[in-house]
Amino acid sequence: MCREEFSDKHAKGEFVTGLDDDDLFLPDRISSLLAAYDDKFAFVCSSMWWDYGKKKRLIDSTAGEISLSKQLSYNEATTQVLVKTERILAVGAFDESFVACQDYDLWTRLIIKFGAAYRIAQPSYIVNDTATTDRMISNPKSVRGYMQFLDKHKALMSEDNMKNQRFMRLRRENKKMSLGELFQQIGSGYFEDKLRYFLSSNSAFVRKIRRKLYR
């Protein structure tokens, strides 16, 4: 699935999905998503493996509905979804003014229009984040993309949503997280990830161990 395809209205199939960069589908990717598809959900997606090279990490492994509130805090829909083509077109497809986070914005607009989405626990997608890849997450444009997302959707955001957006920006900017910021984040969700980032961003030793384990 590409932005150009939808901007030109060339997609003809009933369903669409996508594959980013050097990522991989597992053999049951399409069949498992189709089996889980239900029109009452905006779209379906799955958990995924994040491949760092030496080690893989299972991401977003809990099955369940993805509400707008959850999606405004974090891209719960992961990197790719299975959705009906007519729904993509109904919300205007990708916003090409975004320099990054076009997928996050599109999945969010689908949830706004069609209601909650659904994520299955079965991982069927592998994100390749090894030393030989150049992912958007490490690109300075990704920070700008998150700011564009915030500007576009902040009127819908709760205080907790705003806290989580602040954390995501901090992580994308690869900045240290202060103890004060960590305490302010308590109660807004994803605390295990935030604690892990706090320790890593403030300790060269922890960063070294992490690189050794994963890279």
C-alpha positions in Angstrom: 0.0 0.0 0.0 1.5 3.3 -1.0 0.5 6.9 -0.7 0.7 7.5 -4.5 -1.7 4.6 -5.1 -4.5 6.1 -3.1 -3.8 9.7 -4.1 -4.4 8.6 -7.7 -7.4 6.4 -6.7 -5.9 3.4 -8.4 -6.7 0.8 -5.7 -9.2 -1.7 -7.1 -9.3 -4.6 -4.6 -11.9 -5.0 -1.8 -9.1 -5.0 0.8 -5.7 -3.4 1.1 -2.7 -3.8 3.3 0.9 -2.7 3.1 4.5 -3.7 3.6 7.1 -1.2 4.7 10.8 -0.8 3.9 12.7 -4.1 4.4 9.9 -5.7 6.5 8.5 -9.2 6.1 5.1 -10.9 6.1 4.9 -14.3 7.8 3.1 -16.9 5.6 -0.2 -16.6 7.5 -0.3 -12.8 7.5 -3.2 -12.3 5.1 -5.2 -15.4 6.0 -5.1 -14.6 9.7 -6.2 -11.0 9.2 -9.0 -11.9 6.8 -10.2 -14.5 9.3 -10.4 -11.8 12.0 -12.0 -9.2 9.8 -15.4 -7.9 10.9 -17.2 -4.9 9.3 -18.1 -3.6 12.8 -14.4 -2.6 13.2 -12.7 0.1 11.3 -9.9 -2.3 10.3 -7.9 -5.2 11.7 -4.2 -5.5 12.5 -1.9 -7.8 14.4 0.9 -7.9 16.9 4.4 -8.0 15.3 8.0 -9.0 15.8 10.6 -6.2 15.9 13.8 -7.7 14.6 16.9 -5.9 16.0 19.4 -8.3 14.6 20.5 -10.5 17.5 17.1 -10.6 19.1 13.4 -10.2 18.2 10.9 -8.5 20.5 7.2 -9.1 20.4 5.3 -5.8 20.1 1.7 -5.0 20.9 0.9 -8.7 21.7 -2.5 -8.1 23.4 -5.6 -8.8 21.4 -8.5 -6.5 21.7 -10.3 -3.4 20.5 -8.4 -0.2 19.7 -10.5 2.8 20.8 -9.9 6.3 19.7 -8.7 7.2 23.2 -6.0 4.5 23.0 -5.0 5.4 19.4 -4.5 9.1 20.4 -1.9 8.0 23.0 0.1 5.6 20.8 -0.2 4.0 17.4 -1.9 0.9 18.7 -2.7 -0.1 15.1 1.0 -0.8 14.6 2.7 -0.3 11.2 0.2 -1.8 8.8 -3.5 -2.8 8.8 -6.0 -4.7 6.7 -8.9 -2.4 5.7 -11.5 -2.1 3.0 -10.4 0.0 0.1 -13.6 2.0 0.2 -12.9 3.1 3.7 -9.5 4.3 2.9 -11.0 6.4 0.1 -13.8 7.6 2.3 -11.4 9.3 4.7 -9.3 10.8 2.0 -6.4 8.3 2.1 -3.0 9.4 3.2 -2.4 13.0 4.2 0.5 13.8 1.9 1.3 17.1 3.8 2.7 14.9 6.5 6.5 14.4 6.4 6.2 11.2 8.5 3.5 9.4 10.6 1.1 9.3 7.6 0.1 5.8 8.7 -0.6 6.8 12.3 -2.8 9.7 11.0 -4.7 7.5 8.5 -5.4 4.7 11.0 -6.6 7.4 13.5 -9.0 9.0 11.0 -10.4 5.5 10.1 -11.2 5.0 13.8 -12.7 8.4 14.1 -15.1 7.7 11.1 -15.8 4.0 11.5 -15.3 3.3 15.2 -12.9 1.1 17.1 -10.4 -1.2 15.3 -9.3 -4.7 16.3 -5.9 -6.2 16.9 -5.3 -9.9 17.0 -2.6 -11.4 19.2 -1.1 -13.6 16.5 2.1 -11.9 15.2 2.3 -12.0 11.4 4.6 -9.1 10.5 8.3 -8.6 11.1 9.8 -5.1 11.4 13.4 -5.2 10.3 15.4 -2.7 12.4 18.9 -4.1 12.0 22.1 -2.1 11.4 21.6 -2.3 7.7 18.2 -0.6 7.6 17.3 3.1 7.8 14.0 3.3 9.4 11.9 6.4 9.7 11.9 6.1 13.5 15.6 7.2 13.5 14.9 10.0 10.9 14.6 13.6 12.1 11.4 13.9 10.0 9.7 11.5 12.4 9.7 14.1 15.1 8.1 16.6 12.7 5.5 14.0 11.7 4.5 13.5 15.4 4.1 17.3 15.7 1.9 17.3 12.7 -0.2 14.6 14.2 -0.5 16.4 17.5 -1.5 19.7 15.7 -4.1 17.9 13.7 -5.7 15.8 16.4 -5.0 17.6 19.7 -8.6 18.9 20.0 -9.7 15.3 20.6 -7.0 14.5 23.1 -7.3 14.1 26.9 -4.6 15.1 29.3 -3.3 11.5 29.3 -3.2 11.5 25.5 -1.1 14.7 25.6 1.3 13.1 28.2 1.8 10.1 25.9 2.4 12.3 22.9 5.0 14.1 24.9 6.7 10.9 25.7 6.7 9.7 22.1 8.3 12.9 21.0 10.9 12.7 23.7 11.8 9.1 22.6 11.9 10.1 18.9 14.2 13.0 19.7 16.4 10.5 21.7 16.5 12.9 24.6 17.0 12.0 28.3 13.9 11.6 30.4 14.1 13.4 33.7 12.9 11.9 36.9 10.3 14.7 37.1 8.9 13.8 33.7 8.8 10.1 34.7 6.7 10.9 37.7 4.4 13.2 35.7 3.8 10.2 33.3 2.5 8.0 36.2 -1.1 6.9 35.5 -1.2 7.8 31.8 -0.3 4.2 30.7 2.6 2.4 29.1 4.6 2.9 32.3 6.9 -0.1 31.7 8.0 1.3 28.4 8.6 4.7 30.0 10.6 3.3 32.9 12.7 1.3 30.5 13.3 4.4 28.4 14.1 6.5 31.6 16.8 3.9 32.6 18.2 3.7 29.1 18.3 7.4 28.4 20.1 8.2 31.7 22.6 5.3 31.9 25.3 4.7 29.4 25.8 1.3 31.0 22.2 0.3 30.4 22.4 1.5 26.8 25.6 -0.5 26.2 24.0 -3.7 27.6 20.9 -3.1 25.5 23.0 -2.7 22.3 24.9 -5.8 23.1 21.8 -7.8 23.7 19.9 -6.6 20.6 22.4 -5.5 18.0 
